[in-house]
Amino acid sequence: MNILEPIWIGLDQLRTNKLRSFLTLLGLLIGVASVTGIVSLAEGLRTRVTSELDRLGGISLIFVSNPRTFYRDDEGRWVRRTHNEQLVMEDIARIEEEVPGVRSIIPRDGTGGNLRYGKVSTSAQVIGTTLGFTRAMDWQVGRGRFLNRTDLEDWRNVVVLGFSLAQDLFGTEDPLGQEIKINGERFDVIGVMEEKRIFDEDMGDQAVIPITTLQKRLTGRRQLSFLQVQAELGADPQEVVAGIRRTLKRYHRFGEDFQVESAGDQIAEINSVILIMKLVGGGIAGISLLVGGIGIMNIMLVSVTERTREIGIRKAVGAKRSDVLIQFLLESMVLAMAGGAAGIVVGWLLGTGLAAIISSLAGESFPAVVNMQAAVGAIVFSGLIGVFFGVYPAVRASRLDPVEALRYE
């Protein structure tokens, strides 16, 4: 028997009974489309997050932040911490001296600020940092200059405005060299940052000043919000993370409570969320595939009944039981794979449409990524569903007595 023959017969069944075939394969189509749509959005989320982290330094990026105010105790209740451990500037020198593999450390702290220029005032986040901020954040100065070493050492009252903030305060006027007030303190505008978004958040509503100026003139506090650490090329980020934790434990009474995470840890958390999304999609698909498989069994039983004389003629001219069995199994598999292929197309359209809606709401591109391996796997799995649910109709067809089949009207 030519193996292509039952495949063409199966496709011919689809063409001959379009509505019946569509309704039969609807369960498979919905199941595969659901999985494809969910997975494409999940992969798009992973691609987006990974690309943003790559721009900031990739898996060599490490975040060090203060202990959480609340934590879960042994009984699972949320409890407020009794101590107030905080990162300080001295921790930077300690980490640089004691932890091998550290390329750079950028401290960050911030406060809410009221900014005023003339009669115009606005609220903004005032960020205190150091020289490597632009490289660490992949955020460059559009006009003027950034902070320099003298600004830090002398606690100078200088500020670099975000793009949106500069527009709010100055409109079409050139902000460079102008004087503004931040929480009542006079600051000279030395630069304006380029337009920048990270994870769809506009960075342009921030004002960047020397961290020494923030601590000495605005907040009066020594603590930092967090440290952004960049590991050296070739260094193991996990070893750097372990070294940072050891150093913080050595110099802080409750040093084990500080949060030290690498970008790789965050990517792993995202992958866990994506896995949950895939499992949810798999559950939906499982139910739909079961319904689709029963539909395929039904249409194949109907097909056996309708083609009883055909089966009898084939057996009368020498076809073996195995030939008839394989024919109907392959026809069932073709029907199921057709439903799976249609489901992938519908799922891709669904994922692309939802990604477009998300992009429109967020104001920035959000991709829908279809994994080709998953698509091929879905088609293959659909084929296996077809074979599984096609076994009974195929066996029934192969056992037909040729004499009785030829008498069938």
C-alpha positions, -999 to +999 in steps of 0.1 A: +000+000+000+012+035-009+016+054+024+006+087+007-027+072-004-045+073+030-030+108+036-047+121+004-079+103+013-078+120+047-074+154+031-101+146+007-124+138+036-117+173+050-126+189+017-157+168+011-172+174+045-160+208+054-185+217+081-184+183+097-146+183+097-145+218+112-168+209+140-150+177+147-116+194+149-128+224+168-118+209+202-082+203+189-081+238+174-092+255+206-067+235+227-037+241+205-047+278+199-049+284+237-015+269+243+001+287+214-014+321+224-005+318+261+031+305+253+036+332+227+028+359+252+049+342+279+078+340+255+073+376+246+074+386+282+106+367+287+122+382+256+112+417+268+126+413+303+158+396+291+164+424+266+160+451+292+183+433+316+208+428+288+208+465+283+216+470+319+244+444+320+228+411+316+233+381+339+264+398+354+242+424+370+236+421+408+212+440+430+218+446+467+190+461+487+180+467+523+161+441+543+123+441+538+103+459+565+080+429+569+089+391+567+071+358+572+078+341+605+079+303+610+041+302+613+036+320+580+024+353+595+037+387+583+058+403+610+075+437+612+113+436+616+126+449+649+159+460+636+167+487+610+198+475+591+207+498+561+233+499+534+258+527+538+285+542+516+312+523+536+298+490+523+309+500+487+346+501+498+342+469+518+327+450+489+353+463+464+381+453+488+369+419+499+349+404+470+368+393+439+351+396+405+334+430+411+338+454+382+318+484+395+293+494+422+267+521+417+249+533+448+214+547+447+192+566+471+163+588+465+137+611+479+106+629+468+112+664+457+094+696+449+111+713+419+105+749+411+116+772+383+102+807+384+064+802+389+064+767+376+066+738+401+063+700+398+070+669+419+096+644+409+118+616+422+153+630+432+180+603+426+213+605+443+241+585+426+277+585+414+297+587+381+289+553+367+251+558+367+248+565+330+267+533+320+250+511+346+215+523+335+224+525+298+210+561+300+230+588+283+231+626+286+213+642+257+225+678+264+251+693+287+271+669+309+267+644+337+281+645+372+318+645+377+342+637+406+344+673+418+306+674+421+306+644+444+336+655+465+324+690+471+287+682+475+278+706+447+243+716+441+241+705+405+213+685+389+208+665+356+171+666+346+152+638+330+138+647+295+102+649+306+110+668+337+130+694+317+100+699+294+076+703+324+098+730+340+112+749+311+090+742+281+108+754+250+134+774+271+170+761+273+174+746+308+212+744+308+228+769+332+194+778+348+188+777+385+160+757+400+150+749+436+147+714+449+129+713+483+139+749+488+177+743+479+191+760+449+206+738+421+223+745+388+210+725+358+241+710+341+225+685+318+194+669+304+191+631+300+179+614+268+144+600+266+144+567+283+119+539+292+126+508+312+099+481+315+075+507+300+083+532+328+092+567+318+126+575+334+124+611+323+105+623+354+136+620+376+162+645+387+198+631+392+221+648+417+254+637+435+246+612+462+268+632+487+246+663+480+215+642+486+228+629+519+243+662+532+219+688+520+185+672+514+179+641+535+206+642+562+208+604+563+237+580+556+217+550+543+214+539+507+184+524+490+203+498+470+236+490+452+238+480+416+268+458+412+284+447+379+305+416+379+336+414+358+335+396+325+341+359+331+334+361+368+307+338+382+278+360+393+268+335+420+302+335+436+301+373+436+266+372+452+280+348+479+310+371+485+287+402+489+265+383+514+296+372+535+309+408+536+275+422+547+272+396+574+307+406+586+300+443+591+263+443+599+247+426+629+218+414+608+237+412+575+220+379+565+187+399+560+200+420+531+186+411+497+213+401+472+200+389+438+216+385+404+198+391+372+200+354+366+179+348+397+153+372+385+152+355+351+148+322+369+118+336+387+103+349+354+109+314+340+089+299+369+060+323+362+062+313+325+062+276+334+030+282+355+014+299+325+024+270+303+009+245+328-023+264+328-024+265+290-016+227+291-046+221+313-069+240+290-054+222+260-058+188+277-095+192+281-099+205+246-077+177+231-098+151+249-130+166+234-113+168+200-101+133+202-136+120+209-148+140+179-122+124+157-132+089+169-168+098+161-161+110+126-139+080+119-167+056+130-191+075+107-165+072+079-162+035+085-199+031+082-201+053+050-173+034+033-182-002+042-186-012+006-152+005-002-136-015+025-152-047+012-140-041-023-104-034-011-104-066+009-119-085-020-090-075-043-064-085-018-060-058+008-049-072+042-064-063+076-031-044+084-035-024+052-070-012+062-059-006+098-030+016+087-052+034+062-077+045+088-051+053+114-033+076+090-065+093+080-073+099+117-038+113+122-041+136+092-074+150+105-059+156+139-027+172+126-048+195+104-067+206+135-033+212+153-019+232+124-050+254+123-048+258+160-012+271+158-023+297+132-052+308+153-031+308+184-004+329+167-031+354+156-045+354+191-011+360+207-002+387+182-036+405+187-032+404+225+004+416+222-008+445+200-034+455+227-008+453+254+016+474+233-012+500+227-020+502+264+016+503+276+027+527+249+057+505+239+063+474+218+055+441+234+064+410+212+045+378+208+071+350+202+060+317+188+085+290+196+088+268+165+098+238+185+066+241+205+046+246+173+061+214+158+055+196+190+019+207+191+013+193+156+030+160+164+011+157+196-022+163+177-012+135+154-007+112+183-041+121+196-055+112+162-038+079+163-049+071+198-085+079+192-084+064+157-074+030+169-109+017+176-125+028+143-095+015+124-097-019+142-134-020+135-128-013+098-101-039+095-123-066+110-151-061+085-160-093+066-155-086+029-187-106+019-209-088+044-193-054+035-201-059-002-238-066+007-240-033+027-263-007+011 
